[in-house]
């Protein structure tokens, strides 16, 4: 799985570089290129593996993997803004608004979202119907019913100063990080025109495990390894899976969710080995 | 033409209201609904008229008209932010960040962009290929090669404090306002699979005339009528078509561009009457 992940990282970076190369140049293009560097590329990996499980080749899936990483990069650039989570470090580098300005970060994020939808029109992906299914699903996952909805709820809770309970945090994270992970994990069936139900269940458990692992890293992680600030949530008195379940409880819940994600993959048999390995990687990572 | 414009305004508002109604509610949805109120709806009108010229019915064109207005609304919400143009008044109302917060304005703009692409997947528009042509064209027009590129250039020029010359401003505005106007004006041929060349030429002249009229209104306009602050550009020492050509020169250039836009419509004959009337409206408006 690590070899495949390395390969996906290189391929998706090359695909994103090609998309940036044709832009006019200047500060906006520089900031977009910068925001597209690094990262674990777990969402791209999900796209490539779910495509593989549904008989979709790497060449067809690659623009979709690039699109989901462009969409993810836009969300990070905007979330890091002073008016939002106010982060100065991301992927081991100064955030876009620190390196350039708030205006450039807003515009680069805007253009990265546009780029994501543009990438999904690529005819290498497949027929027009397949591409439209992806575009409709990405709009659903990333907009006011999905990712942006979750982020708005997160900001509202922080502003109100009333910590959320477990059900509320689970629902919020289902939007903020879960919806895009679900899109990535179901890209294969969406392209092939197959039923995405099994991968939906896998993605829901994986997304939650991923978020719990993030909360654990915010407590136990090392900034030099994670490449982003740690200890922020506890410092802000924000409710997290760790503050609500305790550290051992959060770790146990993450392990339980990995079992759930495994069970969802049952019908795929041995061919889903990489997705099973990914679930374990997600809760054992130190970055 | 005024009757048709009124009708388009009502229809596109109803279409946008339907798209907002299904959202989860809360501050984000409220801010999106607020940002979608009012406006001249010239871009929606361009979509409906260019559709009419290419045999595309109103029902098919309406989601496209709503999409272009959602995209336009996102760009206004983000452009008005303190980190960008810092405007407190828009369409006669406090801007979104003044009414709520910078965070809500960033997120509402983000979700309005997503909504625009989502609306273009609507199967009322036509076949899958037609919808993909629109999505690819909107991504091209609104991203890092079009609208956002123009806005980034505008901010960079303001930050540098070096006023642009006429060729630079014309190029900048071709991106900032021209690209989306061109998308709207060519939506009809894009849906029908026809050649958009004639409407491209019309839109380029119209877009420039529109921007010159905007610059004139910034000097001669009344805030109570325009619904946005006036005198900002002159106050900021910013180069505009008026500062470069003088008021009479700018008015003459706008009139000349209306003639150019008229000439581009020649082959459409009498059926392009509303588009001809629109060009005149664009330079004679007081709002």
Interface residues (C-beta under 8 A of the other chain):
Chain A: X22 X23 X24 X26 X27 X28 X29 X32 X74 X78 X81 X83 X84 X101 X102 X103 X104 X106 X107 X109 X110 X111 X113 X114 X115 X117 X118 X120 X121 X127 X128 X129 X131 X132 X135 X136 X138 X139 X140 X142 X143 X144 X145 X148 X149 X151 X152 X153 X155 X156 X159
Chain B: X22 X23 X24 X26 X27 X28 X29 X32 X74 X78 X81 X83 X84 X101 X102 X103 X104 X106 X107 X109 X110 X111 X113 X114 X115 X117 X118 X120 X121 X127 X128 X129 X131 X132 X135 X136 X138 X139 X140 X142 X143 X144 X145 X148 X149 X151 X152 X153 X155 X156 X159
